[in-house]
Amino acid sequence: MRIVIALGGNAMTAADGQARPQDQRAAITEAAEPIADLVAAGHQLLLTHGNGPQVGNLLVKNELAADVVAPVPLDWCGAQTQATIGMLLLNALDRALSVRGLGARTAALVSRTLVDPDDEGMRTYSKPIGRYLPPAEVEKLKAHGQRFVEVPRRGWRRVVASPRPRQVLDLPAAEVLLEAGYVVVCSGGGGIPTMRAGDGSLHGVEAVIDKDLTAALLAEQLGADVLVIATDVEAVVAGWGTRAATSIGRVSSTRLREIAEEHAFAAGSMGPKVEAVIRFVERAGGSGIITSLHRLADALDGTVGTHVVPDETGTGARSA
C-alpha cells in the first residue's frame, strides 16, 4: 500500500516536551523503528512531521539575539526545521532499515505549500506553536508583539496565522522519489507557507500551516491508500476526561464529523487530526487512521486505533 504518515510532535521530542538536540535524536531514533517495520512489510511510505517545538526554539533565539542579528521570519524557520528534522529522520531510518537487512533508500525534501492570501486563517491567530510557557515568560514575549493563549493545566502557548494548504508545490519531486523506491520525508511542519504573486513568482509568508491538513492534501494528491495520523494516544476519545469517555474505533467519515461537532475536539490538538482524516476519506475515498506511533503495525491490521472509512462501510466505538 501507499501510506502517508504524519508524525506528531511527540515523535520529535522527549516525553516531557524538551527539544534539546539529544532529546530529538533519541525520540526520532525510537520513532524510526515502527516505520521501518512498515517498509519491511512492503509498504510505500511518505512521511510528514510536526515542527512546533523546534520552531518555538528558533523564535526564542530570534528574540534573544535580535540586537545582534536580524530575526528570521516563520517561513525561514520552517525551512530550517524541515532540513534539521529531515536529516535526523534520514539517519535514524537508514540505521533501522539496515538492521532489518533492507536496501530501501531515504530522502528528505525542503518543500513549500501554496496558501491563499485571502484565506481567513491569514487574518486570525489560531495555530499554537512552540513550548508551553509560564506567565512571567509570556509577558516578556508579548512585548515583542507575539500573541498567546492559555491552555488549562499546561500553560501559555504562542498562536500565529494559519491558512489552509491549497497545493503541495514540490509534490512531483516526492512522487518521483516514491516511484524510485525511496522512503520520502516531505512537507514538514505543514510545508513552508508560500504565496504566488500577480506575476507568478513565489514568496514565503509569515504563517504556519497545520501539518495534519497538509498531510491530508499530500495523501489525496498522491493517491494514497491510507493516511495515518501518528500521535501519543491509541485512538480518538469522545468525552475525554469524563466518566462517559468513549474510544472511537471503526467509524464512517459522516459519523465522525457528527461526533466532532458534538464534542468540539481541541483546535490545537485532536481537532485538526480528525478534520484531516475526514477530509482525506471524503475526497479521496481511502481510509484514515489516528493512533499511537508505536502501534502503527497493529493499527494497519485493524486491531487498534480510530479507523475512518467511507460512509457505506459502517461505524463503531468502545469504552475508554
C-alpha positions as CSV (number, residue, x, y, z in Angstrom):
1,M,0.0,0.0,0.0
2,R,1.0,3.6,-0.5
3,I,0.8,5.2,3.0
4,V,1.2,8.8,4.2
5,I,2.2,9.1,7.8
6,A,2.0,12.3,9.7
7,L,4.3,12.2,12.8
8,G,3.2,14.3,15.8
9,G,5.4,16.5,17.8
10,N,5.8,13.8,20.4
11,A,7.9,11.8,17.9
12,M,10.4,14.6,17.8
13,T,10.9,15.5,21.5
14,A,11.4,13.9,24.9
15,A,8.4,12.7,26.9
16,D,8.4,15.9,28.9
17,G,8.4,18.0,25.7
18,Q,12.0,19.0,25.8
19,A,13.5,19.6,22.4
20,R,17.3,19.6,23.1
21,P,19.4,18.0,20.3
22,Q,19.9,14.8,22.3
23,D,16.1,14.6,23.1
24,Q,15.2,15.0,19.4
25,R,17.8,12.5,18.3
26,A,16.7,9.9,20.8
27,A,13.0,10.3,20.1
28,I,13.4,10.1,16.3
29,T,15.6,7.1,16.6
30,E,12.8,5.4,18.5
31,A,10.2,6.6,16.0
32,A,12.1,5.1,13.1
33,E,11.6,1.5,14.4
34,P,7.8,1.1,13.7
35,I,8.2,3.0,10.4
36,A,11.0,0.6,9.3
37,D,8.7,-2.3,10.1
38,L,6.1,-1.0,7.6
39,V,8.8,-0.7,4.9
40,A,9.8,-4.3,5.7
41,A,6.2,-5.3,5.2
42,G,6.4,-3.9,1.7
43,H,4.5,-0.7,2.0
44,Q,5.4,2.5,0.1
45,L,5.8,5.4,2.7
46,L,5.8,9.2,2.6
47,L,6.4,10.8,6.0
48,T,5.5,14.3,7.1
49,H,6.0,15.7,10.6
50,G,5.4,18.5,13.1
51,N,7.9,21.1,14.0
52,G,6.2,23.2,16.7
53,P,8.8,22.8,19.4
54,Q,11.7,23.3,17.0
55,V,10.2,26.5,15.5
56,G,9.5,27.7,19.0
57,N,13.1,27.3,20.0
58,L,14.2,29.3,16.9
59,L,11.8,32.0,17.8
60,V,13.3,32.3,21.3
61,K,16.7,32.6,19.7
62,N,15.3,35.3,17.4
63,E,14.2,37.3,20.4
64,L,17.4,36.8,22.4
65,A,19.7,37.8,19.5
66,A,17.5,40.5,17.9
67,D,20.1,43.2,18.8
68,V,22.9,41.3,17.2
69,V,21.4,39.6,14.1
70,A,18.1,40.3,12.3
71,P,15.3,37.8,13.3
72,V,14.3,35.4,10.6
73,P,10.6,35.1,9.6
74,L,8.4,32.0,10.2
75,D,8.8,30.6,6.6
76,W,12.6,30.6,7.1
77,C,12.1,28.9,10.5
78,G,10.0,26.3,8.7
79,A,12.7,25.6,6.1
80,Q,15.4,25.3,8.7
81,T,13.5,22.8,10.8
82,Q,12.5,20.8,7.8
83,A,16.1,20.3,6.9
84,T,17.2,19.5,10.5
85,I,14.4,17.1,11.3
86,G,14.7,15.6,7.8
87,M,18.4,14.9,8.4
88,L,17.6,13.2,11.8
89,L,14.9,11.1,10.2
90,L,17.1,10.0,7.4
91,N,19.9,8.9,9.7
92,A,17.5,7.1,12.0
93,L,15.7,5.4,9.2
94,D,18.8,4.4,7.4
95,R,20.0,2.7,10.6
96,A,16.7,0.9,11.2
97,L,16.4,-0.3,7.7
98,S,20.0,-1.5,7.6
99,V,19.4,-3.6,10.8
100,R,16.5,-5.2,9.0
101,G,18.6,-6.0,6.0
102,L,16.7,-3.7,3.8
103,G,18.2,-1.7,1.0
104,A,15.5,0.9,0.9
105,R,16.8,4.4,0.3
106,T,15.6,7.6,2.1
107,A,15.2,11.2,1.0
108,A,14.0,14.5,2.6
109,L,12.7,17.4,0.7
110,V,12.7,21.1,1.8
111,S,9.2,21.7,0.5
112,R,6.7,24.5,0.0
113,T,2.9,24.7,0.4
114,L,0.8,27.2,-1.5
115,V,-1.7,29.3,0.5
116,D,-4.3,31.8,-0.4
117,P,-3.7,35.5,0.7
118,D,-7.4,35.8,1.2
119,D,-7.6,32.8,3.5
120,E,-9.5,33.5,6.7
121,G,-6.5,31.9,8.6
122,M,-4.3,34.8,7.5
123,R,-6.5,37.2,9.4
124,T,-6.8,35.3,12.6
125,Y,-4.3,33.8,15.0
126,S,-5.3,30.2,15.8
127,K,-2.2,28.0,15.3
128,P,-0.3,27.1,18.5
129,I,3.5,26.8,18.2
130,G,6.4,26.4,20.5
131,R,6.6,25.4,24.1
132,Y,4.1,25.9,26.9
133,L,5.3,28.9,29.0
134,P,4.7,30.3,32.5
135,P,3.0,33.7,32.7
136,A,6.3,35.5,33.6
137,E,8.0,34.5,30.3
138,V,4.8,35.2,28.3
139,E,4.7,38.8,29.4
140,K,8.2,39.4,28.1
141,L,7.4,37.9,24.7
142,K,4.1,39.8,24.4
143,A,6.2,43.0,24.5
144,H,7.8,41.8,21.2
145,G,4.3,41.6,19.5
146,Q,3.8,37.9,20.0
147,R,0.3,36.5,20.8
148,F,-0.5,33.8,23.3
149,V,-3.5,31.7,24.6
150,E,-3.7,29.9,27.9
151,V,-4.2,26.1,27.8
152,P,-5.7,24.7,31.0
153,R,-3.2,22.8,33.1
154,R,-0.5,23.2,30.5
155,G,0.5,26.9,30.4
156,W,0.6,29.6,27.8
157,R,1.4,29.0,24.1
158,R,2.1,31.3,21.2
159,V,-0.5,31.4,18.4
160,V,0.1,32.6,14.8
161,A,-1.7,32.9,11.5
162,S,-2.6,29.5,9.9
163,P,-4.0,29.4,6.4
164,R,-5.3,26.2,4.9
165,P,-3.0,24.4,2.4
166,R,-4.0,24.7,-1.2
167,Q,-1.3,22.8,-3.1
168,V,1.9,20.9,-2.2
169,L,4.2,22.7,-4.7
170,D,7.0,20.1,-4.5
171,L,4.8,17.0,-4.7
172,P,6.1,16.0,-8.2
173,A,9.6,15.5,-6.8
174,A,8.3,13.5,-3.9
175,E,6.3,11.2,-6.3
176,V,9.3,10.6,-8.5
177,L,11.3,9.5,-5.4
178,L,8.5,7.3,-4.2
179,E,8.3,5.6,-7.5
180,A,12.1,5.0,-7.4
181,G,11.7,3.2,-4.1
182,Y,12.6,5.9,-1.6
183,V,11.1,6.5,1.8
184,V,10.3,10.2,1.5
185,V,10.1,12.9,4.1
186,C,8.1,15.9,2.7
187,S,6.2,19.0,3.8
188,G,7.4,19.0,7.4
189,G,5.5,21.4,9.6
190,G,2.8,21.6,7.0
191,G,5.2,22.9,4.4
192,I,6.8,26.3,4.0
193,P,3.9,28.7,3.6
194,T,4.1,30.2,0.2
195,M,2.1,32.7,-1.9
196,R,2.0,33.3,-5.6
197,A,2.3,37.0,-6.7
198,G,0.5,38.5,-9.6
199,D,3.5,38.0,-11.9
200,G,3.6,34.3,-11.0
201,S,6.6,34.5,-8.7
202,L,6.6,32.6,-5.3
203,H,7.5,34.0,-1.9
204,G,7.3,32.8,1.7
205,V,4.9,34.3,4.2
206,E,4.7,34.8,7.9
207,A,2.4,31.9,8.9
208,V,2.3,28.2,9.9
209,I,0.2,25.6,8.2
210,D,-1.3,22.7,10.2
211,K,0.7,19.7,9.3
212,D,-2.2,17.3,9.6
213,L,-4.2,19.2,7.0
214,T,-1.2,19.2,4.7
215,A,-0.8,15.5,5.3
216,A,-4.4,15.0,4.1
217,L,-3.7,17.1,0.9
218,L,-0.5,15.1,0.3
219,A,-2.3,11.8,0.7
220,E,-5.1,12.9,-1.7
221,Q,-2.7,14.3,-4.4
222,L,-0.5,11.2,-4.2
223,G,-3.4,8.8,-4.5
224,A,-2.5,7.1,-1.1
225,D,-4.4,4.2,0.1
226,V,-4.2,5.2,3.8
227,L,-3.5,8.4,5.7
228,V,-2.1,7.7,9.2
229,I,-2.0,10.4,11.9
230,A,0.5,9.1,14.4
231,T,0.2,10.7,17.8
232,D,0.5,9.9,21.5
233,V,-2.8,8.1,22.0
234,E,-4.1,4.9,20.6
235,A,-7.4,6.3,19.4
236,V,-9.7,9.3,19.4
237,V,-11.7,9.6,22.6
238,A,-15.1,11.3,22.7
239,G,-15.7,12.9,26.1
240,W,-12.1,12.8,27.1
241,G,-11.6,13.2,30.8
242,T,-15.2,12.4,31.7
243,R,-16.9,9.2,33.1
244,A,-18.6,8.9,29.7
245,A,-15.3,8.8,27.7
246,T,-15.6,6.5,24.7
247,S,-12.7,5.4,22.5
248,I,-13.7,5.6,18.8
249,G,-12.8,2.5,16.7
250,R,-14.2,2.0,13.2
251,V,-16.3,4.9,12.1
252,S,-17.6,6.5,8.9
253,S,-16.5,9.9,8.0
254,T,-20.0,11.3,8.3
255,R,-20.4,9.9,11.8
256,L,-17.0,11.1,12.9
257,R,-17.9,14.6,11.7
258,E,-21.1,14.4,13.8
259,I,-19.0,13.3,16.9
260,A,-16.6,16.2,16.3
261,E,-19.5,18.7,16.3
262,E,-20.8,17.2,19.5
263,H,-17.6,17.1,21.4
264,A,-15.6,20.0,19.9
265,F,-12.2,18.5,19.8
266,A,-9.5,21.0,20.7
267,A,-8.3,23.1,17.8
268,G,-4.6,22.8,18.9
269,S,-4.5,19.0,19.3
270,M,-7.1,16.5,18.2
271,G,-9.4,18.8,16.1
272,P,-7.1,19.1,13.1
273,K,-6.3,15.4,13.1
274,V,-9.9,14.5,13.0
275,E,-10.6,17.1,10.3
276,A,-7.6,15.8,8.2
277,V,-8.7,12.2,8.2
278,I,-12.3,13.1,7.4
279,R,-11.2,15.3,4.5
280,F,-9.0,12.6,3.0
281,V,-11.6,9.9,3.3
282,E,-14.3,12.1,1.8
283,R,-12.2,13.5,-1.1
284,A,-10.0,10.5,-1.9
285,G,-12.1,7.5,-0.8
286,G,-9.2,5.9,1.1
287,S,-9.1,5.2,4.8
288,G,-7.7,7.3,7.6
289,I,-6.2,6.1,10.9
290,I,-5.5,8.0,14.1
291,T,-3.3,6.0,16.5
292,S,-0.2,5.8,18.6
293,L,3.1,6.0,16.7
294,H,4.2,2.8,18.3
295,R,1.1,0.8,17.3
296,L,1.4,1.6,13.6
297,A,1.5,-2.1,12.5
298,D,-1.4,-3.1,14.8
299,A,-3.4,-0.1,13.5
300,L,-2.9,-1.2,9.9
301,D,-4.1,-4.7,10.9
302,G,-7.2,-3.1,12.4
303,T,-6.7,-4.1,16.0
304,V,-6.1,-0.6,17.5
305,G,-6.8,3.0,16.5
306,T,-9.6,5.1,15.1
307,H,-10.3,3.9,11.6
308,V,-12.2,6.4,9.4
309,V,-13.8,4.8,6.4
310,P,-16.3,5.9,3.6
311,D,-19.9,6.1,4.8
312,E,-21.1,2.8,3.5
313,T,-18.7,0.7,5.5
314,G,-20.1,1.3,9.0
315,T,-19.3,2.7,12.4
316,G,-18.2,1.6,15.8
317,A,-16.9,2.7,19.2
318,R,-15.7,1.2,22.5
319,S,-15.5,2.4,26.1
320,A,-12.2,4.2,27.0
